Amino acid sequence: MDADLLARKPVAIRPGLHCLFSGLTHILERERPGAAAESDEADIYFETNGLNLEYYGDLNKVWLASQQDIVERFAQTYGLELHASFEAELDPGSALLRLREAALQGRLPLLFVRTTALDYHEVFRDGEERNHLVLLLGWDDECASVRIGDTSFLDQAGRVTTYEGMLALDALSSGLWGYAWFAADEKRKPLSASARFQSVYRLLQTYAAGTKLPGLRYQGSLAYRMYVGDYAKLTELDDSAFQAACRNVYYCFRVGGMLHQLDYLTVYIKRYADRWPVTEHERLAGVEKLREQWRKALMQLYKVGLSVQRDRVVLIQERFAFLLDEHEGMLRKLLEEAHGEAAEEDEG
């Protein structure tokens, strides 16, 4: 391997909660180490509006509303220049040339890849096609391959797993659909911790209120409401489609969805315990209780899907609707408790 073609600085791959936000955390450490020391993955998740999901009303999935919006918010928050494309599959050859140049410049590109192009673990080799994100660590022209770092994926047992190794260029080209890399913008500074907290406060407000968009699109908490309401359509599906739809619901709530939101919320509350008048222990106990309730409900759904128990769909709907009420109530309480300080900072 030509050492000159490797990224200039070594990168220590650490496990994160979500491939996108843990990837951005690694990038921030490369480009803005000072800001990274005052932030973490949970901060980035909330600051980039990672909790905002979208539902298209087709019983297919609830997923991140806009990954483009997320990387743009990340750049704005931390004073970074953004270079990105979400149409790389239209001209993969040109995309690879740009990524090679970015790696030569010492950047740490984030690659948006379909899992069918990844073969380093059985969850990708044997699983359904989904989208995933990895970091580009280096380039090897001689072997026509790249070195990648995967900061977060779940193995068969549900454990967070990482990977660092080679991926053939042909495989990357076949699955690459987007990329983003960043460089510190010397003309802009990262937002202050106070400004970042205010931003999170406003984004949480928007999420809790929910948003209805044209074309049967729903965002925020309303996306979950409409998704759960459409579970009645499950009973109309044949056995195979019923099982697939239940797996999708489980995946969307588990990966990047409700459980991740609660995981990040736990970290965020610990980091900013002084922002809420209620004791940290009391607040965290409520979050953990809700997370455990969601986990049990999702396992129930998963089993209903495996055994095709159509007669239990109504019970699943009722359970999920109850948990959504509890979840939204918890978020609104957090917003009310933090309102005083957020308002004071706005006036300042």
Backbone torsions as a table, in degrees:
resi	resn	phi	psi	omega
1	MET	NA	136.9	177.7
2	ASP	-76.8	113.7	-175.8
3	ALA	-61.9	-27.5	-179.0
4	ASP	-67.7	-18.3	-177.2
5	LEU	-94.1	2.6	175.6
6	LEU	-85.6	154.6	174.5
7	ALA	-56.3	142.8	-170.0
8	ARG	-65.3	-34.5	-177.6
9	LYS	-111.4	136.7	178.0
10	PRO	-65.4	146.2	-179.4
11	VAL	-119.5	124.9	176.9
12	ALA	-92.2	110.6	-178.3
13	ILE	-78.1	122.3	178.1
14	ARG	-119.6	150.1	179.7
15	PRO	-71.0	141.6	176.7
16	GLY	-126.6	-179.2	-178.8
17	LEU	-81.7	-31.3	-175.3
18	HIS	-146.3	138.7	-173.1
19	CYS	-59.4	-36.4	-178.7
20	LEU	-71.3	-51.6	-173.3
21	PHE	-77.4	-30.5	173.9
22	SER	-71.5	-35.3	175.9
23	GLY	-62.4	-43.1	178.4
24	LEU	-65.5	-32.9	177.3
25	THR	-64.2	-43.7	177.2
26	HIS	-61.8	-39.7	-179.6
27	ILE	-66.3	-41.8	179.5
28	LEU	-61.2	-38.0	178.2
29	GLU	-63.6	-31.9	178.6
30	ARG	-75.6	-46.6	-170.2
31	GLU	-91.2	-32.4	-178.0
32	ARG	-138.0	70.0	-176.2
33	PRO	-58.3	-33.3	178.2
34	GLY	-64.4	-44.6	178.5
35	ALA	-68.0	-36.5	-179.7
36	ALA	-63.2	-33.0	179.9
37	ALA	-67.5	-20.3	-179.0
38	GLU	-107.7	12.7	-177.1
39	SER	-139.8	177.6	172.9
40	ASP	-158.5	-174.7	-174.6
41	GLU	-62.8	-38.1	179.6
42	ALA	-65.5	-41.1	175.4
43	ASP	-55.8	-50.0	-176.7
44	ILE	-62.7	-40.4	178.1
45	TYR	-56.8	-51.0	-178.3
46	PHE	-73.5	-39.8	-177.6
47	GLU	-65.8	-31.1	-179.8
48	THR	-92.8	6.5	179.2
49	ASN	67.6	35.9	179.2
50	GLY	-65.8	-20.2	179.2
51	LEU	-77.8	-12.3	-178.3
52	ASN	-80.5	112.1	-179.9
53	LEU	-108.7	164.3	-179.3
54	GLU	-131.4	142.5	176.8
55	TYR	-124.0	132.7	-176.0
56	TYR	-96.8	5.7	176.0
57	GLY	74.5	24.8	-177.3
58	ASP	-119.8	13.4	-178.2
59	LEU	62.1	11.2	-177.6
60	ASN	-82.2	-60.6	-177.8
61	LYS	-164.7	159.5	165.8
62	VAL	-111.6	125.6	-174.9
63	TRP	-146.6	173.6	179.7
64	LEU	-49.0	128.8	-174.5
65	ALA	-62.1	-41.8	-179.2
66	SER	-159.3	110.6	176.4
67	GLN	-71.5	-27.2	174.9
68	GLN	-64.8	-43.3	178.1
69	ASP	-61.8	-37.5	-178.9
70	ILE	-63.7	-48.0	-178.1
71	VAL	-69.6	-31.1	176.9
72	GLU	-68.3	-42.1	177.4
73	ARG	-64.4	-38.2	178.0
74	PHE	-59.7	-46.9	179.5
75	ALA	-62.9	-42.9	-179.3
76	GLN	-66.2	-38.9	-176.9
77	THR	-67.4	-38.0	-172.0
78	TYR	-112.2	16.5	174.7
79	GLY	62.9	53.4	-176.3
80	LEU	-121.5	147.6	169.3
81	GLU	-82.8	133.8	-178.7
82	LEU	-107.6	133.3	171.8
83	HIS	-125.9	112.7	-173.0
84	ALA	-148.7	156.6	172.3
85	SER	-147.9	139.4	175.9
86	PHE	-119.1	24.8	176.6
87	GLU	-133.3	32.5	-176.4
88	ALA	-61.2	-29.4	-177.4
89	GLU	-68.8	-16.1	177.5
90	LEU	-70.7	-28.9	178.9
91	ASP	-150.1	72.5	-175.4
92	PRO	-60.7	-31.5	179.9
93	GLY	-61.5	-47.4	178.5
94	SER	-65.5	-37.3	179.2
95	ALA	-62.6	-42.1	179.8
96	LEU	-65.5	-37.2	177.8
97	LEU	-62.9	-41.8	179.4
98	ARG	-67.1	-38.6	179.3
99	LEU	-68.1	-37.7	178.0
100	ARG	-61.9	-43.2	179.7
101	GLU	-64.9	-39.3	178.7
102	ALA	-63.0	-41.5	178.3
103	ALA	-64.0	-39.7	178.3
104	LEU	-63.3	-31.4	-179.6
105	GLN	-81.2	-1.3	179.3
106	GLY	88.7	10.7	177.6
107	ARG	-76.6	170.8	-179.8
108	LEU	-128.6	78.6	-175.0
109	PRO	-65.6	146.3	173.9
110	LEU	-100.3	123.9	-176.2
111	LEU	-104.0	129.8	176.0
112	PHE	-98.0	113.0	-169.3
113	VAL	-131.8	145.0	171.8
114	ARG	-78.9	138.4	-172.9
115	THR	-64.6	-18.5	177.4
116	THR	-65.7	-15.5	178.7
117	ALA	-90.0	-6.6	-176.2
118	LEU	-104.8	130.6	-175.4
119	ASP	-127.0	13.5	-173.5
120	TYR	-88.6	1.1	175.5
121	HIS	-152.6	151.2	-176.7
122	GLU	-64.9	-25.8	179.4
123	VAL	-64.7	-27.1	175.4
124	PHE	-87.9	-42.2	-178.4
125	ARG	-65.0	-37.4	-174.2
126	ASP	-104.9	-7.4	-174.2
127	GLY	-91.3	176.9	177.2
128	GLU	-73.4	156.2	178.1
129	GLU	-69.6	125.6	175.9
130	ARG	-139.8	178.5	176.7
131	ASN	-97.8	146.3	-178.4
132	HIS	-147.5	161.2	-179.4
133	LEU	-128.3	135.6	177.6
134	VAL	-135.3	163.0	178.0
135	LEU	-96.9	141.1	174.5
136	LEU	-89.5	113.0	-175.6
137	LEU	-97.6	-28.1	-177.3
138	GLY	-171.9	174.9	-172.8
139	TRP	-136.4	140.5	178.5
140	ASP	-131.5	98.6	179.8
141	ASP	-65.1	-39.5	-174.8
142	GLU	-62.2	-39.7	-179.3
143	CYS	-98.1	4.6	-179.8
144	ALA	50.5	52.9	-178.9
145	SER	-148.3	167.7	176.9
146	VAL	-126.5	157.2	174.0
147	ARG	-100.1	129.2	-177.7
148	ILE	-122.6	159.1	173.9
149	GLY	-127.4	121.8	178.2
150	ASP	-103.6	113.5	-172.7
151	THR	-89.4	-11.2	-177.1
152	SER	-169.9	112.2	165.6
153	PHE	-147.9	157.4	-176.9
154	LEU	-95.5	130.9	175.9
155	ASP	-81.6	-174.1	-175.3
156	GLN	-62.1	-26.5	-179.5
157	ALA	-90.3	2.1	179.2
158	GLY	83.8	13.3	178.7
159	ARG	-88.2	142.9	175.7
160	VAL	-69.4	129.2	-175.6
161	THR	-129.1	151.3	176.7
162	THR	-123.4	167.0	178.4
163	TYR	-151.3	141.9	171.1
164	GLU	-138.6	121.8	-178.2
165	GLY	177.9	-166.7	-174.0
166	MET	-93.1	149.9	175.5
167	LEU	-137.6	129.4	-179.0
168	ALA	-63.0	142.6	178.8
169	LEU	-60.2	-36.6	178.7
170	ASP	-61.0	-41.4	179.3
171	ALA	-66.6	-43.7	178.6
172	LEU	-61.6	-44.5	-179.6
173	SER	-60.3	-36.2	-177.3
174	SER	-73.0	-24.7	-175.4
175	GLY	-114.0	-8.5	-176.3
176	LEU	-73.4	127.7	175.9
177	TRP	-127.5	-8.8	177.8
178	GLY	-163.6	164.6	176.6
179	TYR	-157.9	160.9	175.4
180	ALA	-154.7	132.8	169.6
181	TRP	-135.5	162.3	-169.3
182	PHE	-135.5	153.1	173.8
183	ALA	-141.3	142.1	-179.9
184	ALA	-59.0	129.5	177.7
185	ASP	-93.6	110.6	-175.7
186	GLU	-67.2	-14.8	-179.3
187	LYS	-88.0	-10.1	-177.9
188	ARG	-128.1	146.2	176.6
189	LYS	-108.1	153.6	174.1
190	PRO	-60.8	151.5	176.3
191	LEU	-65.3	152.0	177.1
192	SER	-69.4	163.0	177.9
193	ALA	-59.8	-38.0	179.2
194	SER	-64.6	-44.7	179.5
195	ALA	-65.7	-36.9	179.3
196	ARG	-66.5	-39.5	178.6
197	PHE	-64.6	-42.7	177.9
198	GLN	-60.7	-39.4	178.1
199	SER	-61.8	-44.4	178.9
200	VAL	-62.3	-41.9	179.1
201	TYR	-56.9	-46.5	-179.0
202	ARG	-67.1	-39.4	179.7
203	LEU	-66.7	-36.9	176.1
204	LEU	-64.8	-38.3	177.0
205	GLN	-60.4	-46.6	-179.7
206	THR	-63.2	-42.7	178.7
207	TYR	-60.5	-48.1	-176.7
208	ALA	-63.6	-33.8	180.0
209	ALA	-73.1	-31.7	-177.4
210	GLY	76.9	155.0	-177.7
211	THR	-138.0	131.4	174.5
212	LYS	-103.9	128.1	-178.4
213	LEU	-117.5	162.9	177.5
214	PRO	-60.2	156.0	175.5
215	GLY	75.9	34.1	178.6
216	LEU	55.6	42.8	177.1
217	ARG	-110.6	138.3	-176.9
218	TYR	-135.6	140.4	-179.4
219	GLN	-127.0	164.0	178.5
220	GLY	68.0	-150.0	-178.2
221	SER	-61.7	-28.1	179.1
222	LEU	-65.9	-30.7	177.6
223	ALA	-60.6	-44.1	177.4
224	TYR	-64.9	-40.8	179.9
225	ARG	-58.8	-47.9	-177.7
226	MET	-69.5	-36.6	178.3
227	TYR	-60.9	-49.1	180.0
228	VAL	-64.9	-38.9	177.9
229	GLY	-61.2	-30.8	-179.3
230	ASP	-81.8	-1.5	179.3
231	TYR	-62.6	-20.0	177.1
232	ALA	-58.4	-27.0	-179.9
233	LYS	-69.8	-16.5	-179.1
234	LEU	-59.0	-36.9	-175.7
235	THR	-66.3	-17.1	-179.1
236	GLU	-86.2	-8.4	-175.6
237	LEU	-86.9	152.4	173.8
238	ASP	-72.5	174.0	-171.9
239	ASP	-58.1	-46.6	-177.2
240	SER	-63.9	-45.3	-179.7
241	ALA	-67.7	-35.7	177.3
242	PHE	-61.1	-47.2	179.6
243	GLN	-62.9	-43.2	-179.1
244	ALA	-64.2	-41.5	-179.0
245	ALA	-65.8	-40.1	178.5
246	CYS	-65.6	-37.9	176.5
247	ARG	-63.3	-39.8	179.4
248	ASN	-64.8	-42.9	178.5
249	VAL	-59.8	-46.2	179.2
250	TYR	-58.6	-47.4	-177.6
251	TYR	-62.3	-44.1	-176.2
252	CYS	-67.3	-32.3	176.6
253	PHE	-79.1	-32.4	-175.1
254	ARG	-82.4	-46.8	-173.8
255	VAL	-105.0	110.8	179.5
256	GLY	79.9	-0.7	-177.0
257	GLY	-111.4	-134.0	-170.2
258	MET	-59.7	-45.1	-177.6
259	LEU	-67.4	-38.2	176.6
260	HIS	-66.0	-38.1	178.3
261	GLN	-59.1	-42.4	-179.6
262	LEU	-70.9	-36.4	175.5
263	ASP	-59.8	-48.1	179.8
264	TYR	-66.7	-36.0	-179.9
265	LEU	-64.3	-38.1	177.0
266	THR	-59.2	-47.0	179.4
267	VAL	-64.4	-41.9	-176.2
268	TYR	-65.4	-42.2	179.8
269	ILE	-64.5	-39.6	178.3
270	LYS	-63.7	-40.4	-178.3
271	ARG	-69.7	-34.1	-175.1
272	TYR	-121.5	45.4	-177.2
273	ALA	-58.3	-30.4	-177.4
274	ASP	-74.8	-5.7	-179.2
275	ARG	-81.9	-14.6	-177.2
276	TRP	-122.9	137.7	-178.3
277	PRO	-70.7	-27.9	179.1
278	VAL	-70.4	144.4	-177.9
279	THR	-60.6	147.3	-179.9
280	GLU	-56.1	-42.7	-177.7
281	HIS	-61.6	-44.3	-178.9
282	GLU	-65.1	-43.5	-179.2
283	ARG	-66.0	-43.9	-179.1
284	LEU	-66.7	-34.6	178.3
285	ALA	-61.8	-38.9	178.5
286	GLY	-67.4	-39.7	178.6
287	VAL	-65.9	-44.4	-178.7
288	GLU	-65.5	-38.7	177.5
289	LYS	-61.4	-44.5	179.9
290	LEU	-65.3	-40.2	178.6
291	ARG	-60.8	-42.9	-179.8
292	GLU	-66.0	-36.4	176.9
293	GLN	-65.2	-42.3	177.9
294	TRP	-64.4	-41.5	-179.2
295	ARG	-60.8	-44.6	179.7
296	LYS	-65.8	-41.3	179.2
297	ALA	-63.4	-39.0	179.9
298	LEU	-69.0	-37.6	176.5
299	MET	-65.6	-36.7	176.1
300	GLN	-62.4	-45.4	177.2
301	LEU	-59.6	-44.3	-178.3
302	TYR	-59.2	-42.8	179.6
303	LYS	-68.7	-37.5	176.4
304	VAL	-61.3	-39.5	178.5
305	GLY	-66.9	-45.0	-179.5
306	LEU	-59.9	-41.8	-176.2
307	SER	-95.5	3.7	178.3
308	VAL	50.1	60.0	178.6
309	GLN	-96.2	81.3	-176.9
310	ARG	-62.2	-29.6	-177.0
311	ASP	-69.7	-9.8	-179.4
312	ARG	-102.1	1.9	-178.5
313	VAL	-62.6	-41.6	-179.4
314	VAL	-61.7	-41.3	178.4
315	LEU	-63.7	-39.0	176.8
316	ILE	-62.4	-45.0	178.7
317	GLN	-58.1	-46.5	-178.0
318	GLU	-63.8	-40.9	179.7
319	ARG	-64.9	-44.6	179.8
320	PHE	-65.4	-40.0	179.8
321	ALA	-63.1	-41.2	177.5
322	PHE	-61.7	-45.2	-179.0
323	LEU	-66.7	-33.7	175.4
324	LEU	-64.0	-39.5	176.0
325	ASP	-60.4	-46.6	-180.0
326	GLU	-62.8	-42.1	-177.9
327	HIS	-64.3	-48.6	-179.6
328	GLU	-65.3	-36.5	177.3
329	GLY	-61.8	-40.5	179.0
330	MET	-64.5	-44.7	-179.7
331	LEU	-64.5	-41.3	-179.4
332	ARG	-65.6	-36.1	177.5
333	LYS	-64.3	-43.1	176.8
334	LEU	-59.6	-42.0	-179.6
335	LEU	-66.3	-40.2	178.5
336	GLU	-64.0	-41.6	-177.8
337	GLU	-68.5	-32.5	-178.6
338	ALA	-89.6	-5.1	-172.4
339	HIS	-60.2	-44.4	-175.7
340	GLY	-57.4	-49.6	-178.1
341	GLU	-69.4	-38.9	179.4
342	ALA	-62.6	-40.3	179.7
343	ALA	-65.7	-42.7	179.1
344	GLU	-61.3	-40.2	180.0
345	GLU	-68.0	-36.0	177.3
346	ASP	-62.1	-42.0	179.8
347	GLU	-67.1	-33.6	179.8
348	GLY	-68.7	NA	NA
